[in-house]
Amino acid sequence: MMFFSIQRGDRGQTVSDIQKALNETRNANLVEDGIYGANTDKAVRKVADEIHATTCSAGPGVFRAIGIEQVAIADISDHQFEVDFRKLRSSGVQGVILKASEGFDWQTRKIERFAQAKDAGLLVGAYHFGRPDLHDEDPDGPKRERENYEDVLDRSGVEIDFLSIYDFEKGNKEKDEFSVWYCQEWNPCIIYTAKWAIDSLAGKERDGLVKNGEKLWIADYVRTSGKRQPTDKISPWGSWQLWQHTNRHETDAVLDRAGRPARIDMNWTHRGRLSSLLRKEVREC
């Protein structure tokens, strides 16, 4: 699914968003605790009845009714064989984040996709996959990786809409402090990572991730309950700005080598958080 529903028993940041919106638009008098309990369920059901929704959970119709616009953003790398960005846009996707670079010298072989996505009317972003694990505490490593990323953006000929993005997954787990230092020295504005990666770091090093005010793009779609739901707060961040809620969104706008609809990563935010992910000149347009 491009969008998702939140239901009784779920908890986390999006539940808090729903509770706040219900208080503001329906005077629901809910405690904004991020727990989807009986009172929140009752308030959501009331809105669902009001709009004649087919489900009583907090789905896309309820989100719209209480003023939370769901914004879908796809992320795509070279292994997605063929992409029709206009079809992706017409399906409801508003932005796309493309893998630009990795390590010192890997660069996308499909650089034309930046212009194609821009021409399709999508917000365009680019991410770099960091490789501190390969460079054995090379003090110039972050600078060289950043230069690799910037070279791709220059060659693309496109004004990127999103702030710079660093994919923080790889690192020497016996040298957490170095891995975090490497990430910081690369100097991202947005850090993509998952709870397992953050939790693997020692507290002191982990807390250093946000000292420069980086925004969090969190991957969290494997739940023991089998339900998709945004995670609770991820320390040391107080909140996330972008949530990768599935890696199995199937669309005929993206095809595999056999010409079949492919599965891609899909991300969610809503309008208030989207602006914090965009470059200043884009926000002011």
Protein Blocks (a to p, Z undefined) as FASTA:
>chain_A
ZZdcddehiacjklmmmmmmmmmmnonopacehpacfklmmmmmmmmmmnopabfbdcfk
lmmmnopacdddddddfklmbacfklmmmnopabdcddfbgcjllccfblmlmmmmmmno
pacdddddddfklngopaklmmmmmmmmmmmmmmnopacfbdcddddfbccfklmmlmmm
mmmmnopabdcddfklmmmpcfklmmmmmmnopacddddfbcfklpacddddddfbfbdf
bdcfbfcbccfkbccfkopacddddddddfklmmmmpcfklmmZZ
